[in-house]
Amino acid sequence: MRDVLGANEMADDHCKGGMSSHSGLPLDISVAFPQATPASIFPPSSSDYYQFDDLLSPEERSIRKKVRDVMEKEVAPIMAEYWEKAEFPFHVVPKLATLSIAGGTIKGYGCPGLSITGSAIATAEIARVDASFSTFFLVHSSLAMLTIALCGSEAQKQKYLPSLAKLQSIACWALTEPDYGSDASALKTTATKVSGGWVINGQKRWIGNSTFADILVVFARNTSTNQINGFILKKGTPGLRVTKIENKIGLRIVQNGDIIMEKVFVPDEDRLPEVNSFQDTNKVLAVSRVMVAWQPIGLAMGVFDLCHRYLKERKQFGAPLAAFQLNQEKLVRMLGNVQAMFLVGWRLCKLYESGKMTAGHASLGKAWISLRARETVSLGRELLGGNGILGDFLVAKAFCDLEPIYTFEGTYDINSMVTAREITGIASFKPAAAGRLSRL
Ligand SMILES: Cc1cc2nc3c(=O)[nH]c(=O)nc-3n(C[C@H](O)[C@H](O)[C@H](O)COP(=O)(O)OP(=O)(O)OC[C@H]3O[C@@H](n4cnc5c(N)ncnc54)[C@H](O)[C@@H]3O)c2cc1C
């Protein structure tokens, strides 16, 4: 009898949205913790302390506003749920498409031709609400689309870029392999010339968007020249297999995949003519590292905004958390980090625009900004106490999302060494012991 009653109660609770503990479902967070607003209702922006809006053109300010609006309205309410499920919310893509920002700085072919600062500020505004979304977007726009724009033939640009710009087709960018991560220039996937095209054999790992991408930009070693070449593969090509990487602790909305290529035929027309060595991928990476550097800037802005609101709402010992000196110092340290990160990111864009940016500049920006972001999210996590480990309040999610950002597009260490090579003239990627180890 009790069992039957229990079952009825459960069904009833479920209909009411699972608000009772009988249902076994968690309470709605605003019922469980009424004192603080969850991140699904995103806090107003409060991190622009030094009024950086003044540094932006009217067009860049308007991009910032329209991206912020869409992210706060469309993505903030669903991000914790999709992050938890590790699923990608495909229904949001058309909303993102209305912003006309995919393709960033690329001119023509249906792309928006934004300034690099405009593109960067759009990236930051996406990451402010959700870093997985900004990663999805960067892989598609700043890696795959940019590679086609910088290294593709005229026919390839006309064929692929317009639908990628409208987000009607989605792309991924596959460089990393299971055995070659930081050491990507040593990659082993092969491309062998055959009549009418190329045959690709090999494996890729960690490739964002790859589980559903229509177009896969893949790098492989030409078996005749031993140099790296680039190819455009299409979803469903025989011999191409993609499997989702499960159990990630960060960027859980991003669908990262393992790719296995067994005798994948790529017609001549889909080889990227301007990728003739690993150096050519660096042309793309230099720009995309500027964009990647803006992810931790946006992410830190969002964490600051959330903490700023939370500390004023939550009370302990009869006072808001914002009234305690220790909490104030942490909040101010976070704010200071955001100001400095923004200035470094902005200066990088200006160096790029004036043609003065070096690979070392971009790497220092990515490395240093992600280091400061790591401190910022860690302070934020502390400030939220127990709620600092819950996805609903954003900070825990951002804390976890920052870790892969710290590691991808060159880890902190690798980017530091790129800058160090530029300022010392000495490359330190290969340890002195490498020669001896290979003889063992
Ligand atoms: C969420 C996510 C998304 C990604 N998306 C993509 C994608 O879309 N496309 C793509 O091609 N790749 C992607 N990557 C791969 C990413 O670029 C690599 O993870 C990254 O380059 C590091 O390689 P690794 O993981 O093999 O680490 P490793 O190279 O094994 O490095 C492990 C550690 O050793 C350190 N290390 C390595 N070499 C040196 C050295 N010479 N000196 C000092 N320290 C060193 C590193 O700094 C790091 O701390 C993604 C990764 C993640 C986690």
The ligand as a Tripos MOL2 file, in Angstrom:
@<TRIPOS>MOLECULE
LIG
   53    58     1     0     0
SMALL
NO_CHARGES

@<TRIPOS>ATOM
      1 C1         38.7690   20.5100  -23.9700 C.3       1 LIG1
      2 C2         39.8390   20.4340  -25.0120 C.ar      1 LIG1
      3 C3         39.5710   20.8370  -26.3070 C.ar      1 LIG1
      4 C4         40.5310   20.7050  -27.3160 C.ar      1 LIG1
      5 N1         40.2170   21.0140  -28.5990 N.ar      1 LIG1
      6 C5         41.1060   20.7490  -29.5920 C.ar      1 LIG1
      7 C6         40.7410   20.9260  -30.9680 C.ar      1 LIG1
      8 O1         39.6130   21.3370  -31.2770 O.2       1 LIG1
      9 N2         41.6490   20.6220  -31.9320 N.ar      1 LIG1
     10 C7         42.8900   20.1630  -31.6350 C.ar      1 LIG1
     11 O2         43.6710   19.9100  -32.5590 O.2       1 LIG1
     12 N3         43.2690   19.9840  -30.3250 N.ar      1 LIG1
     13 C8         42.4130   20.2500  -29.3150 C.ar      1 LIG1
     14 N4         42.7780   20.0600  -27.9890 N.ar      1 LIG1
     15 C9         44.0950   19.5260  -27.6830 C.3       1 LIG1
     16 C10        45.0080   20.5030  -26.9500 C.3       1 LIG1
     17 O3         45.4930   21.4600  -27.8450 O.3       1 LIG1
     18 C11        46.1040   19.6710  -26.2530 C.3       1 LIG1
     19 O4         45.4580   19.0450  -25.1550 O.3       1 LIG1
     20 C12        47.2600   20.5220  -25.7920 C.3       1 LIG1
     21 O5         48.0190   20.9590  -26.8880 O.3       1 LIG1
     22 C13        48.1790   19.7760  -24.8140 C.3       1 LIG1
     23 O6         48.5150   18.5080  -25.3080 O.3       1 LIG1
     24 P1         48.3560   17.2200  -24.3810 P.3       1 LIG1
     25 O7         47.0060   17.2420  -23.7970 O.co2     1 LIG1
     26 O8         48.7300   16.0350  -25.1890 O.co2     1 LIG1
     27 O9         49.3970   17.4280  -23.1840 O.3       1 LIG1
     28 P2         50.9450   17.0410  -23.1980 P.3       1 LIG1
     29 O10        51.6010   17.5700  -24.4270 O.co2     1 LIG1
     30 O11        51.0790   15.5820  -22.9280 O.co2     1 LIG1
     31 O12        51.4780   17.8640  -21.9600 O.3       1 LIG1
     32 C14        51.3170   17.4260  -20.5920 C.3       1 LIG1
     33 C15        52.0660   18.4040  -19.6840 C.3       1 LIG1
     34 O13        53.4530   18.4450  -20.0130 O.3       1 LIG1
     35 C16        53.8500   19.7880  -20.2960 C.3       1 LIG1
     36 N5         54.8330   19.7760  -21.3940 N.ar      1 LIG1
     37 C17        54.7280   19.1660  -22.6110 C.ar      1 LIG1
     38 N6         55.8120   19.4120  -23.3460 N.ar      1 LIG1
     39 C18        56.6240   20.2040  -22.5800 C.ar      1 LIG1
     40 C19        57.8770   20.8080  -22.7890 C.ar      1 LIG1
     41 N7         58.5520   20.6860  -23.9350 N.pl3     1 LIG1
     42 N8         58.4110   21.5380  -21.7920 N.ar      1 LIG1
     43 C20        57.7260   21.7120  -20.6250 C.ar      1 LIG1
     44 N9         56.5220   21.1780  -20.3750 N.ar      1 LIG1
     45 C21        55.9950   20.4340  -21.3400 C.ar      1 LIG1
     46 C22        52.5830   20.5060  -20.7160 C.3       1 LIG1
     47 O14        52.6940   21.9100  -20.5020 O.3       1 LIG1
     48 C23        51.5510   19.8400  -19.8170 C.3       1 LIG1
     49 O15        51.5680   20.4570  -18.5510 O.3       1 LIG1
     50 C24        41.8330   20.2230  -26.9730 C.ar      1 LIG1
     51 C25        42.0990   19.8650  -25.6570 C.ar      1 LIG1
     52 C26        41.1380   19.9580  -24.6780 C.ar      1 LIG1
     53 C27        41.4760   19.5110  -23.2870 C.3       1 LIG1
@<TRIPOS>BOND
     1     1     2 1
     2     2     3 ar
     3     2    52 ar
     4     3     4 ar
     5     4     5 ar
     6     4    50 ar
     7     5     6 ar
     8     6     7 ar
     9     6    13 1
    10     7     8 2
    11     7     9 ar
    12     9    10 ar
    13    10    11 2
    14    10    12 ar
    15    12    13 ar
    16    13    14 ar
    17    14    15 1
    18    14    50 ar
    19    15    16 1
    20    16    17 1
    21    16    18 1
    22    18    19 1
    23    18    20 1
    24    20    21 1
    25    20    22 1
    26    22    23 1
    27    23    24 1
    28    24    25 2
    29    24    26 1
    30    24    27 1
    31    27    28 1
    32    28    29 2
    33    28    30 1
    34    28    31 1
    35    31    32 1
    36    32    33 1
    37    33    34 1
    38    33    48 1
    39    34    35 1
    40    35    36 1
    41    35    46 1
    42    36    37 ar
    43    36    45 ar
    44    37    38 ar
    45    38    39 ar
    46    39    40 ar
    47    39    45 ar
    48    40    41 1
    49    40    42 ar
    50    42    43 ar
    51    43    44 ar
    52    44    45 ar
    53    46    47 1
    54    46    48 1
    55    48    49 1
    56    50    51 ar
    57    51    52 ar
    58    52    53 1
@<TRIPOS>SUBSTRUCTURE
     1 LIG1         1 GROUP 0 **** ****
